[in-house]
């Protein structure tokens, strides 16, 4: 198992039953040139016990298990990135699973087209009905995440495989006391400032959204993790290839998050001070709306 190229890392929290589906999908891969890194974010459902059984019995690929105190998805990313030693890495959530040829697709594509000019590969997510989420990727060789969002209007999630060294350059993602909803896209956008992703219009992951997942209850997250969202909005205001309208919306959200967090120096700390000043009344109104939504 030397010279492994890919790490598949899976943050998990009390998902023991769902995690077995992820494991079964990895057992069915047509290539085993990967290791599976499981980051347990403080589970209380005896996840460790079942994973230890897999580690003991699995002979085709390496499995590593790391337990940490519960801190949210971004802290699990931080722990994973700290441990990864392979050239490439991809996050497969504990409620998701890979089609049988996903690892082969990733490795073959990277061997053919990969280089230090690219951040990695972006492929497709499918739902459990075998339907592509948000439509196909644009028919181009490479794309920036910001262009994917604003130029090509791609909606829904996609699966991103990164060069591990680039994630290590931008990690760890900041943490704020008692805030657990800081989207790891914060690190991805930092990479997006410098490097595009190679486009692979193939299914790399089946996504099974859960009612307690990060994609749900967004207004509650705004209130529970306002400093985290404020930092994300600050980064979004500085993104190249973005539009004025996009930055305008980010300023409104930034003001709202700062007010919910009771931050001082809101204008002074913004990378777009004049625009933030203009957006302040709208941000104030939006902060009231957000708090009303979670009452």
C-alpha positions as a Markdown table, in Angstrom:
| # | Residue | x | y | z |
|---|---|---|---|---|
| 1 | Unk | 0.0 | 0.0 | 0.0 |
| 2 | Unk | 2.9 | 2.3 | -0.7 |
| 3 | Unk | 2.7 | 5.4 | -2.8 |
| 4 | Unk | -1.0 | 6.0 | -2.2 |
| 5 | Unk | -2.2 | 9.0 | -4.2 |
| 6 | Unk | -5.6 | 9.8 | -2.8 |
| 7 | Unk | -7.0 | 10.3 | 0.7 |
| 8 | Unk | -10.8 | 10.1 | 1.1 |
| 9 | Unk | -11.6 | 11.8 | 4.4 |
| 10 | Unk | -15.0 | 11.6 | 6.1 |
| 11 | Unk | -16.0 | 13.9 | 9.0 |
| 12 | Unk | -18.7 | 12.2 | 11.1 |
| 13 | Unk | -20.8 | 12.9 | 14.1 |
| 14 | Unk | -23.3 | 10.3 | 15.4 |
| 15 | Unk | -23.7 | 8.7 | 11.9 |
| 16 | Unk | -22.7 | 5.1 | 12.6 |
| 17 | Unk | -25.5 | 3.6 | 10.6 |
| 18 | Unk | -25.0 | 5.9 | 7.6 |
| 19 | Unk | -21.2 | 5.6 | 7.8 |
| 20 | Unk | -21.5 | 1.9 | 6.9 |
| 21 | Unk | -23.0 | 2.8 | 3.5 |
| 22 | Unk | -20.0 | 5.0 | 2.8 |
| 23 | Unk | -17.7 | 2.1 | 3.8 |
| 24 | Unk | -19.5 | -0.3 | 1.5 |
| 25 | Unk | -19.1 | 2.0 | -1.4 |
| 26 | Unk | -15.4 | 2.1 | -0.8 |
| 27 | Unk | -15.2 | -1.6 | -0.6 |
| 28 | Unk | -16.7 | -1.8 | -4.1 |
| 29 | Unk | -14.2 | 0.6 | -5.8 |
| 30 | Unk | -12.5 | -0.6 | -9.0 |
| 31 | Unk | -9.2 | 1.0 | -7.7 |
| 32 | Unk | -7.9 | 0.8 | -4.1 |
| 33 | Unk | -5.2 | 3.3 | -4.5 |
| 34 | Unk | -6.5 | 5.4 | -1.6 |
| 35 | Unk | -6.7 | 5.6 | 2.2 |
| 36 | Unk | -9.8 | 6.3 | 4.1 |
| 37 | Unk | -9.4 | 8.9 | 6.9 |
| 38 | Unk | -12.4 | 9.1 | 9.3 |
| 39 | Unk | -12.5 | 12.2 | 11.6 |
| 40 | Unk | -15.0 | 11.5 | 14.4 |
| 41 | Unk | -16.2 | 14.9 | 15.7 |
| 42 | Unk | -17.1 | 13.8 | 19.1 |
| 43 | Unk | -19.7 | 11.0 | 18.4 |
| 44 | Unk | -21.6 | 9.4 | 21.2 |
| 45 | Unk | -23.1 | 6.5 | 19.2 |
| 46 | Unk | -20.1 | 4.1 | 19.5 |
| 47 | Unk | -18.8 | 4.9 | 16.0 |
| 48 | Unk | -15.3 | 4.0 | 17.2 |
| 49 | Unk | -16.3 | 0.4 | 17.9 |
| 50 | Unk | -17.6 | -0.4 | 14.4 |
| 51 | Unk | -14.8 | 1.5 | 12.7 |
| 52 | Unk | -12.2 | -0.5 | 14.7 |
| 53 | Unk | -13.8 | -3.7 | 13.3 |
| 54 | Unk | -13.4 | -2.4 | 9.8 |
| 55 | Unk | -9.8 | -1.5 | 10.4 |
| 56 | Unk | -9.0 | -4.9 | 11.7 |
| 57 | Unk | -10.7 | -6.8 | 8.9 |
| 58 | Unk | -10.0 | -4.5 | 5.9 |
| 59 | Unk | -7.1 | -5.8 | 3.7 |
| 60 | Unk | -7.6 | -3.9 | 0.4 |
| 61 | Unk | -7.1 | -0.3 | 1.6 |
| 62 | Unk | -5.9 | 1.6 | 4.7 |
| 63 | Unk | -8.4 | 3.0 | 7.2 |
| 64 | Unk | -7.4 | 5.5 | 9.8 |
| 65 | Unk | -9.7 | 6.7 | 12.6 |
| 66 | Unk | -9.2 | 10.0 | 14.6 |
| 67 | Unk | -11.4 | 11.0 | 17.4 |
| 68 | Unk | -11.7 | 14.7 | 18.5 |
| 69 | Unk | -13.8 | 16.8 | 20.7 |
| 70 | Unk | -17.0 | 18.1 | 18.9 |
| 71 | Unk | -16.3 | 21.4 | 17.2 |
| 72 | Unk | -18.1 | 21.4 | 13.9 |
| 73 | Unk | -17.4 | 20.4 | 10.3 |
| 74 | Unk | -14.6 | 23.0 | 9.7 |
| 75 | Unk | -12.6 | 21.7 | 12.7 |
| 76 | Unk | -12.9 | 18.2 | 11.4 |
| 77 | Unk | -11.5 | 19.5 | 8.1 |
| 78 | Unk | -8.7 | 21.1 | 10.0 |
| 79 | Unk | -7.8 | 17.8 | 11.7 |
| 80 | Unk | -8.0 | 15.9 | 8.4 |
| 81 | Unk | -5.8 | 18.3 | 6.5 |
| 82 | Unk | -3.3 | 18.2 | 9.3 |
| 83 | Unk | -3.0 | 14.4 | 8.9 |
| 84 | Unk | -3.2 | 14.0 | 5.1 |
| 85 | Unk | 0.1 | 13.0 | 3.4 |
| 86 | Unk | -1.2 | 12.0 | -0.1 |
| 87 | Unk | -1.0 | 14.2 | -3.2 |
| 88 | Unk | -4.8 | 14.4 | -3.5 |
| 89 | Unk | -7.7 | 14.4 | -1.1 |
| 90 | Unk | -11.5 | 14.5 | -1.3 |
| 91 | Unk | -14.2 | 14.8 | 1.4 |
| 92 | Unk | -17.0 | 12.3 | 1.3 |
| 93 | Unk | -19.5 | 13.1 | 4.0 |
| 94 | Unk | -20.7 | 10.3 | 6.3 |
| 95 | Unk | -24.2 | 10.4 | 4.8 |
| 96 | Unk | -22.8 | 10.2 | 1.2 |
| 97 | Unk | -21.2 | 7.4 | -0.8 |
| 98 | Unk | -19.1 | 7.0 | -4.0 |
| 99 | Unk | -20.1 | 5.2 | -7.2 |
| 100 | Unk | -17.9 | 2.1 | -7.8 |
| 101 | Unk | -15.6 | 3.8 | -10.4 |
| 102 | Unk | -15.1 | 7.1 | -8.6 |
| 103 | Unk | -11.6 | 6.5 | -7.4 |
| 104 | Unk | -10.6 | 5.2 | -10.9 |
| 105 | Unk | -12.1 | 8.3 | -12.5 |
| 106 | Unk | -10.3 | 10.7 | -10.2 |
| 107 | Unk | -6.9 | 9.0 | -10.5 |
| 108 | Unk | -7.0 | 8.4 | -14.3 |
| 109 | Unk | -8.1 | 11.9 | -15.0 |
| 110 | Unk | -5.4 | 13.4 | -12.7 |
| 111 | Unk | -2.7 | 11.2 | -14.3 |
| 112 | Unk | -3.7 | 12.4 | -17.7 |
| 113 | Unk | -4.3 | 16.1 | -17.1 |
| 114 | Unk | -3.2 | 17.1 | -13.6 |
| 115 | Unk | -0.3 | 19.5 | -12.9 |
| 116 | Unk | 0.7 | 22.2 | -10.5 |
| 117 | Unk | -1.3 | 24.7 | -12.6 |
| 118 | Unk | -4.5 | 23.4 | -11.2 |
| 119 | Unk | -6.0 | 23.1 | -7.7 |
| 120 | Unk | -7.4 | 19.7 | -8.4 |
| 121 | Unk | -10.6 | 18.3 | -10.0 |
| 122 | Unk | -14.2 | 19.3 | -9.8 |
| 123 | Unk | -16.8 | 16.6 | -10.6 |
| 124 | Unk | -20.5 | 15.9 | -10.2 |
| 125 | Unk | -22.6 | 15.1 | -7.2 |
| 126 | Unk | -25.7 | 13.0 | -7.8 |
| 127 | Unk | -28.7 | 12.5 | -5.6 |
| 128 | Unk | -29.9 | 9.1 | -4.5 |
| 129 | Unk | -32.3 | 8.9 | -7.4 |
| 130 | Unk | -29.3 | 8.9 | -9.7 |
| 131 | Unk | -29.9 | 12.4 | -10.9 |
| 132 | Unk | -27.2 | 15.0 | -11.3 |
| 133 | Unk | -27.5 | 17.8 | -8.8 |
| 134 | Unk | -27.7 | 21.3 | -10.4 |
| 135 | Unk | -26.9 | 20.2 | -13.9 |
| 136 | Unk | -23.7 | 19.4 | -15.7 |
| 137 | Unk | -20.5 | 21.4 | -15.3 |
| 138 | Unk | -19.6 | 23.8 | -18.2 |
| 139 | Unk | -17.9 | 22.2 | -21.2 |
| 140 | Unk | -14.5 | 23.7 | -20.5 |
| 141 | Unk | -11.1 | 22.3 | -19.5 |
| 142 | Unk | -10.9 | 24.2 | -16.2 |
| 143 | Unk | -13.0 | 26.5 | -14.1 |
| 144 | Unk | -12.8 | 28.8 | -11.1 |
| 145 | Unk | -15.4 | 28.3 | -8.3 |
| 146 | Unk | -16.4 | 31.9 | -8.6 |
| 147 | Unk | -17.0 | 31.6 | -12.3 |
| 148 | Unk | -18.9 | 28.5 | -11.8 |
| 149 | Unk | -21.2 | 30.4 | -9.5 |
| 150 | Unk | -21.6 | 33.7 | -11.2 |
| 151 | Unk | -20.7 | 33.1 | -14.9 |
| 152 | Unk | -22.0 | 29.7 | -15.5 |
| 153 | Unk | -24.8 | 29.8 | -12.9 |
| 154 | Unk | -24.2 | 26.3 | -11.7 |
| 155 | Unk | -26.5 | 25.5 | -8.8 |
| 156 | Unk | -26.2 | 22.7 | -6.2 |
| 157 | Unk | -23.2 | 20.9 | -4.9 |
| 158 | Unk | -20.3 | 19.6 | -6.8 |
| 159 | Unk | -17.5 | 17.2 | -5.7 |
| 160 | Unk | -14.0 | 18.8 | -5.4 |
| 161 | Unk | -10.8 | 16.9 | -5.2 |
| 162 | Unk | -7.9 | 19.1 | -4.1 |
| 163 | Unk | -4.1 | 19.0 | -4.1 |
| 164 | Unk | -3.5 | 18.4 | -0.4 |
| 165 | Unk | -0.6 | 20.8 | -0.4 |
| 166 | Unk | -2.8 | 23.7 | -1.3 |
| 167 | Unk | -5.3 | 22.9 | 1.5 |
| 168 | Unk | -2.3 | 22.8 | 3.9 |
| 169 | Unk | -1.3 | 26.3 | 2.8 |
| 170 | Unk | -4.6 | 27.8 | 3.8 |
| 171 | Unk | -5.4 | 25.7 | 6.8 |
| 172 | Unk | -6.3 | 25.7 | 9.6 |
| 173 | Unk | -9.6 | 27.4 | 9.1 |
| 174 | Unk | -10.2 | 30.0 | 11.9 |
| 175 | Unk | -12.4 | 28.9 | 14.8 |
| 176 | Unk | -14.6 | 31.0 | 17.1 |
| 177 | Unk | -15.7 | 30.0 | 20.6 |
| 178 | Unk | -18.9 | 27.9 | 20.5 |
| 179 | Unk | -19.4 | 28.4 | 16.8 |
| 180 | Unk | -19.8 | 25.1 | 14.8 |
| 181 | Unk | -21.2 | 26.3 | 11.5 |
| 182 | Unk | -18.3 | 27.6 | 9.5 |
| 183 | Unk | -18.4 | 26.3 | 6.0 |
| 184 | Unk | -15.1 | 24.8 | 4.8 |
| 185 | Unk | -15.7 | 26.6 | 1.5 |
| 186 | Unk | -13.8 | 29.4 | 3.2 |
| 187 | Unk | -10.6 | 27.5 | 2.5 |
| 188 | Unk | -11.7 | 26.5 | -1.0 |
| 189 | Unk | -12.3 | 30.2 | -1.9 |
| 190 | Unk | -8.8 | 31.1 | -0.7 |
| 191 | Unk | -7.4 | 28.5 | -3.1 |
| 192 | Unk | -9.8 | 29.7 | -5.9 |
| 193 | Unk | -8.0 | 33.1 | -5.8 |
| 194 | Unk | -5.0 | 31.4 | -7.4 |
| 195 | Unk | -5.9 | 28.2 | -9.1 |
| 196 | Unk | -8.7 | 26.8 | -11.2 |
| 197 | Unk | -10.1 | 23.2 | -11.1 |
| 198 | Unk | -10.0 | 20.7 | -13.9 |
| 199 | Unk | -13.5 | 19.9 | -15.0 |
| 200 | Unk | -14.6 | 16.2 | -14.9 |
| 201 | Unk | -18.3 | 15.8 | -15.9 |
| 202 | Unk | -18.6 | 12.4 | -14.2 |
| 203 | Unk | -20.4 | 11.3 | -11.0 |
| 204 | Unk | -18.0 | 11.2 | -8.1 |
| 205 | Unk | -20.4 | 11.1 | -5.2 |
| 206 | Unk | -24.0 | 10.3 | -4.3 |
| 207 | Unk | -25.3 | 12.9 | -1.8 |
| 208 | Unk | -28.1 | 12.0 | 0.7 |
| 209 | Unk | -29.0 | 15.2 | 2.5 |
| 210 | Unk | -30.0 | 14.8 | 6.1 |
| 211 | Unk | -32.4 | 17.0 | 8.1 |
| 212 | Unk | -29.6 | 17.8 | 10.6 |
| 213 | Unk | -27.0 | 18.4 | 8.0 |
| 214 | Unk | -25.1 | 21.7 | 7.3 |
| 215 | Unk | -27.2 | 22.5 | 4.3 |
| 216 | Unk | -30.4 | 22.8 | 6.4 |
| 217 | Unk | -31.6 | 25.4 | 8.9 |
| 218 | Unk | -29.4 | 28.2 | 7.4 |
| 219 | Unk | -31.0 | 31.0 | 9.4 |
| 220 | Unk | -30.4 | 29.1 | 12.6 |
| 221 | Unk | -26.7 | 28.8 | 11.6 |
| 222 | Unk | -26.5 | 32.6 | 10.9 |
| 223 | Unk | -27.5 | 33.2 | 14.5 |
| 224 | Unk | -25.4 | 30.4 | 16.1 |
| 225 | Unk | -22.2 | 31.2 | 14.2 |
| 226 | Unk | -22.3 | 34.9 | 13.3 |
| 227 | Unk | -18.5 | 35.5 | 13.6 |
| 228 | Unk | -17.9 | 32.6 | 11.2 |
| 229 | Unk | -20.3 | 33.9 | 8.6 |
| 230 | Unk | -18.8 | 37.4 | 9.0 |
| 231 | Unk | -15.4 | 36.1 | 8.1 |
| 232 | Unk | -16.7 | 34.2 | 5.1 |
| 233 | Unk | -18.4 | 37.4 | 3.9 |
| 234 | Unk | -15.2 | 39.4 | 4.3 |
| 235 | Unk | -13.4 | 36.9 | 2.1 |
| 236 | Unk | -16.2 | 36.8 | -0.5 |
| 237 | Unk | -15.9 | 40.6 | -0.8 |
| 238 | Unk | -12.3 | 40.2 | -2.0 |
| 239 | Unk | -12.9 | 37.4 | -4.5 |
| 240 | Unk | -11.5 | 38.0 | -8.1 |
| 241 | Unk | -13.9 | 37.3 | -10.9 |
| 242 | Unk | -16.9 | 38.3 | -8.7 |
| 243 | Unk | -19.4 | 41.0 | -9.7 |
| 244 | Unk | -20.5 | 44.2 | -8.0 |
| 245 | Unk | -23.9 | 42.7 | -7.2 |
| 246 | Unk | -22.2 | 39.7 | -5.6 |
| 247 | Unk | -20.0 | 42.0 | -3.4 |
| 248 | Unk | -23.1 | 44.1 | -2.6 |
| 249 | Unk | -25.0 | 41.1 | -1.2 |
| 250 | Unk | -21.9 | 39.9 | 0.7 |
| 251 | Unk | -21.7 | 43.3 | 2.4 |
| 252 | Unk | -25.3 | 43.1 | 3.5 |
| 253 | Unk | -24.7 | 39.7 | 5.0 |
| 254 | Unk | -21.5 | 40.9 | 6.6 |
| 255 | Unk | -23.2 | 43.7 | 8.4 |
| 256 | Unk | -26.0 | 41.4 | 9.5 |
| 257 | Unk | -23.6 | 38.8 | 10.9 |
| 258 | Unk | -21.5 | 41.5 | 12.6 |
| 259 | Unk | -24.6 | 43.0 | 14.3 |
| 260 | Unk | -25.8 | 39.5 | 15.4 |
| 261 | Unk | -22.3 | 38.9 | 16.8 |
| 262 | Unk | -22.3 | 42.3 | 18.5 |
| 263 | Unk | -19.0 | 43.2 | 16.8 |
| 264 | Unk | -17.5 | 46.6 | 17.0 |
| 265 | Unk | -15.6 | 48.4 | 14.2 |
| 266 | Unk | -17.8 | 46.8 | 11.6 |
| 267 | Unk | -16.9 | 49.4 | 8.9 |
| 268 | Unk | -13.2 | 49.6 | 9.8 |
| 269 | Unk | -12.8 | 45.8 | 9.6 |
| 270 | Unk | -14.4 | 45.5 | 6.2 |
| 271 | Unk | -12.3 | 45.1 | 3.1 |
| 272 | Unk | -14.9 | 47.2 | 1.3 |
| 273 | Unk | -15.5 | 50.0 | 3.7 |
| 274 | Unk | -17.5 | 52.4 | 1.5 |
| 275 | Unk | -19.7 | 49.7 | 0.1 |
| 276 | Unk | -20.3 | 48.3 | 3.6 |
| 277 | Unk | -21.3 | 51.8 | 4.8 |
| 278 | Unk | -23.8 | 52.0 | 2.0 |
| 279 | Unk | -25.2 | 48.5 | 2.9 |
| 280 | Unk | -25.4 | 49.2 | 6.6 |
| 281 | Unk | -29.2 | 50.0 | 6.7 |
| 282 | Unk | -30.0 | 46.9 | 4.6 |
| 283 | Unk | -27.7 | 44.8 | 6.8 |
| 284 | Unk | -29.5 | 46.0 | 9.9 |
| 285 | Unk | -32.9 | 45.1 | 8.5 |
| 286 | Unk | -31.6 | 41.7 | 7.4 |
| 287 | Unk | -30.2 | 41.0 | 10.9 |
| 288 | Unk | -33.7 | 41.6 | 12.4 |
| 289 | Unk | -35.3 | 39.4 | 9.7 |
| 290 | Unk | -32.8 | 36.6 | 10.5 |
| 291 | Unk | -33.4 | 36.7 | 14.2 |
| 292 | Unk | -37.2 | 36.7 | 13.7 |
| 293 | Unk | -36.9 | 33.6 | 11.5 |
| 294 | Unk | -35.4 | 31.6 | 14.4 |
| 295 | Unk | -37.7 | 32.7 | 17.1 |
